[in-house]
Structures are given as C-alpha cells and as structure tokens.
Amino acid sequence: MLHRNSQKRDYTSNNIYFIVTKTFKNFPYFKEPIFCELLIEELKLCKELKKFKLYGFCIIYDHLNLMVHPNDKFNISKIMQFLKRHFSRDVNYITNNANEGDIRECRLRGGDYEEFSNTVKIYNEKVEKLKVCFIQKYGNNQIKIPKFKWQKSYHDHIIRNIKDFENHRHYTIYNFQKHNLPEDWKYTSLNYDEMIDGIEL
C-alpha cells in the first residue's frame, strides 16, 4: 500500500514530463556559478547516456526545472535518479565534501557506458577544471558551503496537449523572471540551444 504522501508515477515512455527538483531544505547552492556550470555539464552527460529529449530547463538558486521526454529504455525515474545521484557526488567531490571511499572516477566505467568512454573522459576533465576553479575561489578547506543534497523525490507533471506543453515550456525557461533573477540570467535553456530538441506533438 502506498503512503498517503507517496506519488504514484506513470513511467510510460510516450509521456513528456515537467519536473521540479529542489535542494535539501532549499539551500541556495546555485547562487554559486560553478555549481550551475557543473549541473549543465551533468545534464548534457545524462542526456547523451540516457537518450532522452530535452525541451527546456532553468536552474534557480534552490531548484531545477526540466521538460523531458524519456525513451523506451530509461524512464523518468531512472533519468532523475542518475542525474541527482551523480550530480551530488560530483559537486561534493569539487567541494571536498565527498564521503571517504567515494571514488567518482570509477562510477561510469564499463557496462552500459563503455561506448561513451570518450564522452565520460571529456566530462571528467571538465569536472577537474571546475574543482580547480572552486579551490582557487574558496581554498582547500572551505567551510562556507555544506555538503550538497537534493530533497527526496521530485515533482512531476505529465504534459497533456500542445497548449499544456507550451504553457509549461514558457514557465520552465522563463522561471528565473518569477524569482527576480537578472534579465540576463545565464542558466536557462534560452542560452543553450544546442541542448534542446525540437518537438512533434
């Protein structure tokens, strides 16, 4: 029996989802541009490995909005699990908040990801560069930024029709305006056309 607060999700691959996932206790991790850059790179990697279509995204200080169309192999649960788990591991690696023995270099070796070894290598090089930037900014033993965590689960909405799609896409990509962020806010799909798929409804 489901708990009364549990979400019963529809995992069929022909759905487009609007997703909102928040940081633990709404901590504003994404005020730090280094973490926004990392999340963009993680989203690119996840998109290539999990083969979903991406129709829009926006990073806000304490949450991420996405519009995603999964494929037959990887449903929305698998996509979000991958994205959240691996981003958490990488951001805590960068901030030196990783658990002892948590070796990020081994996480995508072999198995289903062997064909993406070059992509993973390039991604790992970007993570190392971001770590250098972080250390230059905060030092090796920073105490300002706590260990990164996402809130458990996430909110999802299944897109019903073209009007619903357009409404949620507009809400997603312009979400920074609702939160009074600068008009030139960088971390929205408005600035990443190469990541965004065309739509056929």
C-alpha positions as CSV (number, residue, x, y, z in Angstrom):
1,M,0.0,0.0,0.0
2,L,1.3,3.5,-0.9
3,H,1.8,6.0,1.9
4,R,-0.7,8.8,1.6
5,N,2.0,11.2,0.6
6,S,3.6,8.9,-1.9
7,Q,3.5,9.8,-5.6
8,K,2.3,7.1,-8.0
9,R,4.1,7.8,-11.2
10,D,3.3,6.9,-14.8
11,Y,6.5,5.5,-16.3
12,T,5.4,5.0,-19.9
13,S,7.9,6.3,-22.5
14,N,5.4,8.3,-24.6
15,N,4.9,11.0,-21.9
16,I,6.6,14.4,-21.8
17,Y,7.3,15.5,-18.2
18,F,7.6,18.8,-16.5
19,I,9.9,18.2,-13.5
20,V,10.9,20.3,-10.5
21,T,13.6,19.0,-8.1
22,K,14.8,21.0,-5.1
23,T,17.9,21.2,-3.0
24,F,17.7,19.9,0.6
25,K,16.0,22.5,2.8
26,N,16.0,24.8,-0.2
27,F,19.7,25.7,0.4
28,P,20.7,28.2,-2.4
29,Y,23.6,26.2,-3.8
30,F,23.1,27.5,-7.3
31,K,24.0,31.1,-6.3
32,E,27.4,29.7,-7.0
33,P,28.0,29.7,-10.8
34,I,30.5,26.8,-10.5
35,F,27.7,24.6,-9.4
36,C,25.4,25.8,-12.2
37,E,28.1,25.1,-14.7
38,L,28.5,21.6,-13.3
39,L,24.8,20.9,-13.4
40,I,24.7,22.0,-17.1
41,E,27.5,19.6,-17.8
42,E,25.8,16.8,-15.8
43,L,22.6,17.4,-17.7
44,K,24.5,17.1,-21.1
45,L,26.1,13.9,-20.0
46,C,22.8,12.4,-18.7
47,K,21.0,13.4,-21.9
48,E,23.6,11.6,-24.0
49,L,23.8,8.5,-21.8
50,K,20.1,8.1,-21.1
51,K,18.9,9.2,-24.6
52,F,16.0,11.4,-23.6
53,K,14.7,14.5,-25.4
54,L,15.1,17.8,-23.5
55,Y,12.7,20.6,-24.3
56,G,13.6,23.2,-21.7
57,F,15.4,23.8,-18.3
58,C,16.1,26.5,-15.9
59,I,18.4,26.5,-12.8
60,I,17.2,28.6,-9.9
61,Y,19.1,29.2,-6.7
62,D,17.5,26.3,-4.9
63,H,15.9,24.1,-7.6
64,L,15.9,22.9,-11.2
65,N,13.0,22.9,-13.7
66,L,13.1,20.4,-16.6
67,M,11.0,19.3,-19.5
68,V,11.9,15.8,-20.5
69,H,10.7,13.1,-22.9
70,P,12.2,9.7,-21.9
71,N,12.8,6.8,-24.3
72,D,11.8,3.1,-24.0
73,K,14.9,2.0,-22.1
74,F,15.2,4.7,-19.5
75,N,12.1,6.0,-17.8
76,I,11.8,9.3,-15.9
77,S,12.7,7.7,-12.6
78,K,15.9,6.3,-14.0
79,I,16.8,9.6,-15.5
80,M,16.2,11.6,-12.4
81,Q,18.0,9.0,-10.2
82,F,21.1,9.2,-12.4
83,L,21.1,13.0,-12.6
84,K,20.6,13.6,-8.9
85,R,22.9,10.9,-7.7
86,H,25.8,11.7,-10.0
87,F,25.5,15.5,-9.6
88,S,25.5,15.1,-5.8
89,R,28.6,13.0,-6.0
90,D,30.5,15.4,-8.3
91,V,29.6,18.6,-6.5
92,N,30.7,17.1,-3.2
93,Y,33.9,16.0,-4.9
94,I,34.5,19.5,-6.0
95,T,33.8,21.0,-2.6
96,N,35.8,18.3,-0.7
97,N,32.6,17.1,1.0
98,A,32.7,13.6,-0.5
99,N,32.3,10.6,1.7
100,E,35.5,8.7,2.4
101,G,36.0,6.0,-0.3
102,D,33.5,7.6,-2.7
103,I,35.7,7.4,-5.8
104,R,33.9,9.3,-8.6
105,E,36.4,8.2,-11.4
106,C,35.1,4.6,-11.3
107,R,31.4,5.4,-11.5
108,L,30.8,5.1,-15.2
109,R,33.4,2.6,-16.3
110,G,32.4,-0.5,-18.4
111,G,29.0,-1.9,-18.6
112,D,26.3,0.0,-20.5
113,Y,28.6,3.1,-20.7
114,E,31.6,1.6,-22.5
115,E,30.6,3.2,-25.8
116,F,30.5,6.6,-24.1
117,S,34.0,6.3,-22.7
118,N,35.3,9.4,-24.6
119,T,32.3,11.4,-23.6
120,V,32.8,10.5,-20.0
121,K,36.5,11.3,-20.2
122,I,35.7,14.8,-21.5
123,Y,33.1,15.3,-18.8
124,N,35.6,14.2,-16.1
125,E,38.1,16.7,-17.4
126,K,35.5,19.5,-17.1
127,V,34.8,18.4,-13.5
128,E,38.5,18.7,-12.7
129,K,38.7,22.2,-14.1
130,L,35.7,23.2,-12.1
131,K,37.3,21.8,-9.0
132,V,40.4,23.9,-9.6
133,C,38.2,27.0,-10.0
134,F,36.4,26.2,-6.8
135,I,39.7,25.7,-4.8
136,Q,41.0,29.0,-6.2
137,K,37.9,30.7,-5.0
138,Y,37.3,29.0,-1.7
139,G,40.5,27.2,-0.7
140,N,41.1,23.5,0.0
141,N,39.3,23.6,3.4
142,Q,36.3,25.7,2.8
143,I,33.5,25.6,5.4
144,K,31.0,28.1,3.8
145,I,29.2,25.5,1.7
146,P,27.7,22.4,3.3
147,K,27.6,19.0,1.7
148,F,25.2,19.0,-1.2
149,K,21.9,17.1,-1.0
150,W,18.7,17.1,-3.1
151,Q,15.4,16.9,-1.4
152,K,13.9,13.4,-1.7
153,S,11.9,12.6,-4.7
154,Y,10.7,15.4,-7.1
155,H,7.5,16.9,-8.5
156,D,6.4,15.7,-12.0
157,H,3.5,16.7,-14.3
158,I,2.6,14.8,-17.4
159,I,2.0,17.1,-20.4
160,R,-1.5,16.6,-21.7
161,N,-1.6,18.5,-25.0
162,I,0.2,21.2,-27.1
163,K,-1.3,24.1,-25.0
164,D,-0.1,22.4,-21.8
165,F,3.3,21.9,-23.4
166,E,3.7,25.5,-24.4
167,N,2.5,26.8,-21.0
168,H,5.0,24.6,-19.1
169,R,7.8,25.2,-21.5
170,H,7.3,29.0,-21.1
171,Y,7.1,28.6,-17.4
172,T,10.3,26.5,-17.4
173,I,12.6,28.6,-19.5
174,Y,11.5,31.9,-18.0
175,N,11.3,30.7,-14.4
176,F,14.2,33.0,-13.5
177,Q,12.0,36.0,-14.0
178,K,9.5,34.7,-11.5
179,H,12.3,34.6,-8.9
180,N,13.5,38.1,-9.7
181,L,16.9,36.9,-11.1
182,P,18.7,39.1,-13.6
183,E,17.2,39.5,-17.1
184,D,20.4,38.1,-18.5
185,W,20.3,35.0,-16.2
186,K,22.6,32.5,-18.0
187,Y,21.4,29.2,-16.7
188,T,18.2,28.7,-18.7
189,S,17.8,26.8,-21.9
190,L,17.3,30.1,-23.7
191,N,21.1,30.2,-23.8
192,Y,21.7,26.6,-24.7
193,D,20.0,25.9,-28.0
194,E,22.4,23.1,-28.8
195,M,21.0,21.1,-25.9
196,I,17.3,21.5,-26.8
197,D,15.3,19.1,-29.0
198,G,12.5,20.0,-31.5
199,I,9.0,19.0,-30.6
200,E,6.5,16.9,-32.6
201,L,3.1,16.6,-30.9
